[in-house]
Amino acid sequence: MAVASGVPGYTVRDVAKLLALSPAQVRGWAGLVDAERGPRGEYRFSFQDLVLLRAAKHLAAGRVPKRRIRAAIRQLRDSLPEGRELSELEIGAEGERVVVHDGSKRWNPESGQLHFNFEVAELARKAAPMARRQAREARDREGLTADDWYAVGCELEEPAPAEARGAYRRALELDPDHADAHVNLGRLLHEAGELDAAESHYRAAPEDPTALFNLGVVLEDRGRLQEAREAYNAALRRDAGNADAHYNAARLCERLGDRAAALAHWNGYRRLTQ
C-alpha cells in the first residue's frame, strides 16, 4: 500500500522496533509489501505494511517456507478492501495460510490449522507515538493539497485517530466540499459520541452514498427514526447495491410499523447477499 504523499511513513528503524525484527529483516521483506521509497531512496512503510509484515513474521516463526509466506501475504494484501478499518481485524494463520477474523465474520483466502493470531489494535497502540511524529512532520511540509491531507488522515486513523481528525480538518480547510474527508471525519466524530458534529459532516456530502448511509445511522442513534429512514432510502437511490442500507431500512420500517416497506427492503437485502 502506498504511503500517503504528505506522510513520511514508518522508517526501517521504526518497523524493526515495532515488530522486534532486525533492520536487515525489514529491508529483506520490504519487497513483500511493495514498500514505497522516500526522497533519498530509503524505505517508507504504511500502517497496512506493518500489519502485513507482522503476519509475515508469525508465518516465518511457524517455519512456513518463504515462497508460501510471499503467496500468503500477497493474498492478504489483495483481500483487504480499500478503506477497511484495520483495527477491527484479527489476523492469524492456519498452517501456511492467512486467516482474517472481522468481528463476527471469518474470511480466509485458504485454510489449515490455527497457529497464531493477533489484534491489529495492539499494533496500532504501539505505533501511536511514531504516527504522532508523522503528523507533526506532515504539518511542517509545505504545498500539501486537500487530497494529500485526506491521505494523511487515512494513514493516521488506526494508530493516531486524534491526529487523523486534524488532518481531515486541514483537508476541508483547503476544499470544503471534499466528500471523502467529510465522511471519514464524520465517522471518527460519530465513534467518539460527537453526534451533532458527525451529522453536520455527513450532511455536507449529500451526494455520497456512504455519507447518506452513515447519516441514517447517526439519526437512528439520535432517535430520529423517520429521518433515518429517508437517509437510507437516499443512500439506496445513489447505490442500489448497498445491502447494509436495505438491512437497516428493513429494521427501521418494522419499528415504524410499515411492514410492506420492511418486506421490500428484506427482499432487497436477500437478493444482494445470496
C-alpha positions as CSV (number, residue, x, y, z in Angstrom):
1,M,0.0,0.0,0.0
2,A,1.4,3.4,-0.9
3,V,2.5,5.8,1.8
4,A,0.4,9.0,1.7
5,S,2.3,11.7,-0.1
6,G,2.2,14.0,2.9
7,V,3.2,11.4,5.4
8,P,6.9,10.4,5.8
9,G,5.8,6.9,6.7
10,Y,7.5,4.4,9.1
11,T,11.2,4.0,8.7
12,V,13.2,0.8,8.7
13,R,14.2,1.6,12.3
14,D,10.6,2.2,13.3
15,V,9.4,-1.1,11.8
16,A,12.3,-3.0,13.4
17,K,11.4,-1.6,16.8
18,L,7.6,-2.2,16.5
19,L,7.9,-5.7,15.2
20,A,11.0,-6.9,17.0
21,L,12.9,-7.5,13.8
22,S,16.4,-6.7,12.7
23,P,16.8,-3.8,10.2
24,A,18.2,-6.4,7.7
25,Q,15.0,-8.5,8.1
26,V,12.8,-5.4,7.5
27,R,14.8,-4.5,4.3
28,G,14.6,-8.0,3.1
29,W,10.8,-8.1,3.5
30,A,10.2,-4.6,2.0
31,G,9.5,-6.0,-1.4
32,L,6.9,-8.3,0.1
33,V,4.6,-5.4,0.8
34,D,5.8,-3.2,-2.1
35,A,7.1,-0.6,0.3
36,E,7.4,3.0,-1.0
37,R,10.7,4.8,-1.3
38,G,11.4,8.2,0.3
39,P,13.1,11.2,-1.4
40,R,16.5,9.7,-0.7
41,G,15.6,6.2,-1.8
42,E,15.0,5.0,1.8
43,Y,12.1,2.6,2.5
44,R,8.9,4.1,3.9
45,F,6.2,1.8,5.3
46,S,2.4,2.5,5.8
47,F,0.4,1.2,8.7
48,Q,-1.0,-1.5,6.5
49,D,2.5,-2.5,5.6
50,L,3.1,-3.0,9.3
51,V,0.1,-5.3,9.6
52,L,1.3,-7.4,6.6
53,L,4.8,-7.6,7.9
54,R,3.5,-8.7,11.4
55,A,1.6,-11.5,9.7
56,A,4.8,-12.5,7.7
57,K,6.8,-12.6,10.9
58,H,4.4,-15.0,12.6
59,L,4.3,-17.2,9.5
60,A,8.1,-17.3,9.5
61,A,8.1,-18.2,13.2
62,G,6.0,-21.2,12.2
63,R,8.7,-22.3,9.8
64,V,6.5,-21.7,6.8
65,P,8.6,-21.7,3.6
66,K,9.5,-18.3,2.2
67,R,7.6,-18.9,-1.1
68,R,4.4,-19.7,0.9
69,I,4.9,-16.6,3.1
70,R,5.1,-14.4,-0.1
71,A,2.0,-16.1,-1.6
72,A,0.0,-15.7,1.7
73,I,0.9,-12.1,2.3
74,R,0.1,-11.1,-1.3
75,Q,-3.2,-12.9,-0.9
76,L,-3.9,-11.0,2.3
77,R,-2.8,-7.7,0.8
78,D,-5.1,-8.2,-2.2
79,S,-8.0,-9.3,0.0
80,L,-8.1,-6.3,2.3
81,P,-10.8,-4.0,0.9
82,E,-9.8,-0.4,0.4
83,G,-10.7,1.7,3.4
84,R,-11.3,-1.2,5.8
85,E,-10.8,-0.2,9.4
86,L,-7.8,-2.4,10.2
87,S,-8.2,-2.1,14.0
88,E,-11.3,-4.2,13.7
89,L,-9.4,-7.1,12.3
90,E,-7.7,-10.1,13.9
91,I,-5.2,-11.7,11.6
92,G,-4.0,-15.3,12.1
93,A,-2.5,-18.2,10.3
94,E,-3.8,-21.7,9.7
95,G,-0.9,-23.8,8.6
96,E,0.8,-21.9,5.8
97,R,-2.2,-19.7,5.1
98,V,-3.5,-16.4,6.4
99,V,-6.9,-16.1,8.1
100,V,-8.7,-12.9,9.0
101,H,-11.4,-12.5,11.7
102,D,-13.6,-9.4,11.2
103,G,-16.0,-9.1,14.1
104,S,-18.5,-12.0,13.8
105,K,-17.2,-12.8,10.3
106,R,-14.3,-15.0,9.4
107,W,-12.8,-14.9,6.0
108,N,-9.7,-16.7,4.7
109,P,-8.0,-16.9,1.3
110,E,-7.3,-20.6,2.1
111,S,-7.5,-22.9,5.2
112,G,-5.5,-25.1,7.6
113,Q,-4.7,-25.4,11.3
114,L,-4.6,-22.4,13.7
115,H,-1.1,-21.4,14.8
116,F,-1.3,-17.8,15.9
117,N,-3.4,-14.7,16.0
118,F,-3.0,-11.0,17.0
119,E,-5.2,-8.0,17.1
120,V,-4.3,-5.2,14.8
121,A,-5.4,-2.7,17.5
122,E,-2.5,-3.9,19.7
123,L,-0.1,-2.9,16.9
124,A,-1.8,0.4,16.4
125,R,-1.3,1.3,20.1
126,K,2.4,0.5,19.8
127,A,2.7,2.6,16.6
128,A,0.8,5.6,18.0
129,P,3.9,7.6,19.2
130,M,5.5,7.2,15.8
131,A,2.3,8.1,14.0
132,R,2.1,11.3,16.0
133,R,5.6,12.1,14.9
134,Q,4.5,11.6,11.3
135,A,1.6,14.0,11.9
136,R,4.0,16.7,13.2
137,E,6.2,16.2,10.2
138,A,3.3,16.5,7.8
139,R,2.2,19.8,9.4
140,D,5.7,21.1,8.7
141,R,5.5,20.2,5.0
142,E,4.5,22.9,2.5
143,G,2.3,22.7,-0.5
144,L,0.0,19.8,0.6
145,T,-3.3,19.6,-1.2
146,A,-6.7,18.6,0.2
147,D,-6.2,15.2,-1.2
148,D,-2.7,15.0,0.4
149,W,-4.2,15.8,3.8
150,Y,-7.0,13.3,3.3
151,A,-4.4,10.6,2.6
152,V,-2.6,11.7,5.7
153,G,-5.8,11.2,7.7
154,C,-6.4,7.8,6.2
155,E,-2.9,6.7,7.2
156,L,-3.2,8.0,10.8
157,E,-6.7,6.7,11.6
158,E,-5.6,3.4,13.2
159,P,-2.6,4.5,15.2
160,A,-3.4,8.1,16.0
161,P,-7.2,8.9,15.4
162,A,-6.9,12.4,17.0
163,E,-4.2,13.4,14.5
164,A,-6.3,11.9,11.7
165,R,-9.2,14.2,12.7
166,G,-6.8,17.1,12.5
167,A,-5.7,16.0,9.0
168,Y,-9.2,15.7,7.7
169,R,-10.0,19.2,9.0
170,R,-6.9,20.5,7.2
171,A,-8.2,18.9,4.0
172,L,-11.6,20.6,4.5
173,E,-10.0,24.0,5.0
174,L,-8.5,23.6,1.6
175,D,-11.6,22.0,0.0
176,P,-14.8,22.4,2.0
177,D,-16.6,20.1,-0.5
178,H,-14.2,17.2,-0.1
179,A,-16.8,14.4,0.4
180,D,-14.4,11.7,1.5
181,A,-12.9,13.9,4.2
182,H,-16.4,14.8,5.4
183,V,-17.3,11.1,5.5
184,N,-14.2,10.0,7.4
185,L,-14.2,12.9,9.8
186,G,-17.9,12.3,10.5
187,R,-17.3,8.7,11.2
188,L,-14.5,9.4,13.7
189,L,-16.7,12.0,15.4
190,H,-19.6,9.6,15.4
191,E,-17.4,6.9,17.1
192,A,-16.4,9.4,19.7
193,G,-20.0,10.2,20.5
194,E,-20.0,13.7,19.0
195,L,-23.3,13.2,17.2
196,D,-24.1,16.8,16.3
197,A,-20.7,17.3,14.6
198,A,-20.9,13.9,12.9
199,E,-24.4,14.7,11.5
200,S,-23.1,18.0,10.2
201,H,-20.2,16.4,8.3
202,Y,-22.4,13.6,6.8
203,R,-24.9,16.3,5.6
204,A,-22.1,18.2,4.0
205,A,-21.7,15.4,1.4
206,P,-25.3,15.0,0.2
207,E,-24.5,13.1,-3.0
208,D,-22.2,10.5,-1.3
209,P,-24.0,7.2,-0.6
210,T,-21.6,6.4,2.3
211,A,-22.3,9.7,3.9
212,L,-26.1,9.2,3.5
213,F,-25.9,5.7,5.0
214,N,-23.8,7.0,7.9
215,L,-26.3,9.8,8.3
216,G,-29.1,7.2,8.7
217,V,-27.1,5.5,11.4
218,V,-26.4,8.7,13.4
219,L,-30.1,9.8,13.1
220,E,-31.1,6.4,14.4
221,D,-28.7,6.9,17.3
222,R,-30.4,10.2,18.0
223,G,-33.9,8.7,17.9
224,R,-35.0,10.5,14.7
225,L,-36.3,7.3,13.0
226,Q,-38.3,8.8,10.1
227,E,-35.3,11.0,9.1
228,A,-33.1,8.0,9.3
229,R,-35.4,6.0,7.0
230,E,-35.2,8.8,4.5
231,A,-31.4,8.8,4.7
232,Y,-31.2,5.1,4.0
233,N,-33.6,5.5,1.0
234,A,-31.5,8.3,-0.3
235,A,-28.4,6.1,0.0
236,L,-30.1,3.4,-1.9
237,R,-31.1,5.8,-4.7
238,R,-27.4,6.5,-5.2
239,D,-26.2,3.0,-4.6
240,A,-28.8,0.3,-5.3
241,G,-26.3,-2.4,-4.3
242,N,-25.9,-1.3,-0.7
243,A,-27.1,-4.4,1.2
244,D,-26.5,-2.8,4.6
245,A,-28.8,0.1,3.7
246,H,-31.5,-2.4,2.9
247,Y,-30.9,-4.2,6.1
248,N,-31.0,-1.1,8.3
249,A,-34.1,0.3,6.4
250,A,-35.9,-3.0,6.9
251,R,-35.3,-3.0,10.7
252,L,-36.4,0.6,10.9
253,C,-39.5,0.1,8.8
254,E,-40.5,-2.7,11.2
255,R,-40.0,-0.4,14.2
256,L,-42.1,2.2,12.4
257,G,-44.9,-0.3,11.7
258,D,-44.5,-0.2,7.9
259,R,-44.5,-3.9,7.2
260,A,-44.8,-3.6,3.4
261,A,-41.8,-1.4,3.2
262,A,-39.9,-3.6,5.6
263,L,-40.6,-6.7,3.4
264,A,-39.4,-4.9,0.3
265,H,-36.1,-4.0,2.0
266,W,-35.7,-7.5,3.3
267,N,-36.2,-8.9,-0.2
268,G,-33.6,-6.4,-1.5
269,Y,-31.2,-7.4,1.2
270,R,-31.6,-11.1,0.5
271,R,-31.2,-10.6,-3.2
272,L,-27.9,-8.8,-2.7
273,T,-26.5,-11.2,-0.2
274,Q,-27.5,-14.6,-1.5
